[in-house]
């Protein structure tokens, strides 16, 4: 579901100031995906970090947004941003621009595991987005495909220790064509 409501810079700024008052950690995707000039202006006007980039594609778009100063927190998505290698490149440049990286995690399943490994390897990534809004967005449901899903305790995810990404897909759950 995509909302028909589009915020302008004034609406985004009002909302950001209210979220600052509520001590929220960051505001995600408050403006259109290529509104880099307005996003940069919003970053200058507010103290709450502005996050985004979850649907941007390709290294060039992330470089462009960082050159413009569009976000405080960069959110590449492994499914859109050139896979694991593409996300690694984005994070390295984000570090050079003194930006945090908290990858978007809309894909679930193997995408979540890939993000987990990436976040563990980035010095500028303090958190990982892990959707957990039961019953629909329960990470345990997304990880039911693994024989050895990661363990989540007290808001922390233990790094899988197996080969590759560390998880093994349950072959009984693979549909034979």
C-alpha positions in Angstrom: 0.0 0.0 0.0 1.4 3.3 -1.0 -0.1 6.4 0.6 -1.3 9.1 -1.8 -0.1 11.7 0.7 3.1 13.3 -0.2 4.9 15.5 2.3 6.6 18.7 1.3 9.6 20.2 3.0 7.4 22.3 5.5 5.4 19.2 6.5 8.6 17.1 6.9 10.2 19.8 9.0 7.1 20.1 11.3 7.0 16.3 11.8 10.8 16.1 12.4 10.6 18.8 15.1 7.7 16.9 16.8 9.7 13.6 16.6 12.7 15.4 18.2 10.4 16.4 21.1 9.4 12.8 21.5 13.1 11.8 21.4 12.8 9.4 18.4 16.0 8.1 17.0 15.5 9.0 13.4 12.9 10.0 10.7 12.9 7.7 7.7 12.0 8.6 4.1 10.2 11.9 4.8 10.3 13.2 1.2 10.3 11.8 -2.3 13.2 9.5 -3.1 15.0 12.0 -5.4 14.2 15.2 -3.5 17.9 15.4 -2.5 18.0 19.2 -2.3 15.0 19.4 0.0 16.3 16.4 2.0 19.7 18.2 2.5 17.8 21.3 3.6 15.7 19.3 6.1 18.9 17.8 7.5 20.3 21.3 8.1 17.1 22.5 9.8 16.5 19.7 12.3 18.5 17.8 14.9 16.8 14.4 14.5 18.8 12.3 12.0 17.1 11.9 8.6 17.3 8.4 7.1 16.7 7.0 3.6 17.7 5.4 0.4 15.8 2.1 0.9 14.5 2.0 -2.7 17.5 3.7 -4.4 19.2 1.6 -7.0 22.9 1.5 -7.8 26.0 3.0 -6.3 25.6 6.2 -8.4 22.4 7.2 -6.7 23.9 6.7 -3.2 27.0 8.7 -4.2 24.7 11.5 -5.6 22.6 11.6 -2.4 25.7 11.8 -0.2 27.3 14.5 -2.3 24.1 16.5 -1.9 24.0 15.9 1.9 20.5 14.3 1.5 20.6 12.0 4.6 22.3 11.5 7.9 21.7 7.8 7.8 22.0 5.9 4.6 19.7 2.9 4.2 20.7 0.7 1.2 18.7 -2.5 0.7 20.6 -5.5 -0.5 17.8 -6.5 -2.8 17.9 -3.1 -4.7 21.5 -1.8 -4.2 23.6 -4.3 -6.1 23.5 -7.1 -3.6 26.1 -7.6 -0.9 28.9 -6.1 -2.9 26.9 -3.1 -3.8 25.9 -2.5 -0.2 29.5 -2.8 0.9 30.5 -0.1 -1.6 27.8 2.2 -0.4 28.8 1.7 3.3 32.5 2.5 2.5 31.6 5.7 0.8 29.1 6.6 3.6 31.9 6.2 6.1 34.0 8.7 4.0 31.1 11.1 4.1 30.8 10.6 7.9 27.3 9.0 7.5 25.8 6.1 9.5 24.5 3.1 7.6 21.4 1.2 8.8 20.3 -1.0 5.9 16.7 -1.2 5.1 15.3 -4.6 5.7 12.2 -5.1 3.7 13.2 -8.4 2.1 13.3 -10.6 5.1 14.7 -14.2 5.0 18.1 -14.3 3.2 18.1 -10.6 2.8 18.0 -10.1 6.5 20.8 -12.6 7.0 22.9 -10.7 4.4 22.2 -7.4 6.2 23.2 -9.0 9.5 26.6 -9.9 8.1 27.1 -6.5 6.5 26.2 -4.6 9.7 28.6 -6.7 11.6 31.4 -5.7 9.3 30.8 -2.0 9.1 32.2 0.4 11.7 29.5 3.0 10.8 26.5 0.8 11.4 25.2 0.8 14.9 21.9 -1.0 14.3 20.1 -3.3 11.9 16.5 -2.9 11.0 14.7 -6.1 12.0 11.0 -6.1 11.3 9.1 -7.5 14.3 5.4 -6.4 14.3 3.6 -9.6 15.1 1.7 -11.4 13.8 2.4 -10.1 10.2 6.0 -8.9 10.6 7.4 -11.5 13.0 11.0 -12.2 12.2 10.5 -15.8 13.4 8.0 -16.4 10.6 10.5 -15.0 8.1 13.2 -17.3 9.4 11.1 -20.4 9.4 12.8 -21.5 6.2 16.1 -22.0 8.0 17.1 -25.2 9.9 19.3 -23.0 12.1 17.7 -19.5 12.3 19.6 -16.8 14.1 18.8 -16.3 17.8 17.4 -13.0 18.9 17.7 -12.2 22.6 17.1 -8.8 24.3 17.2 -7.0 21.0 20.5 -8.5 19.8 20.9 -11.1 17.0 23.6 -13.7 17.3 25.7 -14.1 14.2 25.0 -17.4 12.4 28.2 -19.5 12.5 27.7 -21.9 9.6 29.4 -21.7 6.2 28.4 -19.0 3.7 25.8 -16.7 5.3 25.7 -19.1 8.2 22.2 -20.5 7.8 20.9 -23.6 6.2 17.7 -23.6 4.2 15.3 -26.4 5.2 15.1 -28.6 2.0 11.6 -29.7 3.0 10.4 -26.2 2.4 11.7 -25.9 -1.1 9.0 -26.5 -3.7 10.0 -29.0 -6.3 9.1 -27.8 -9.9 
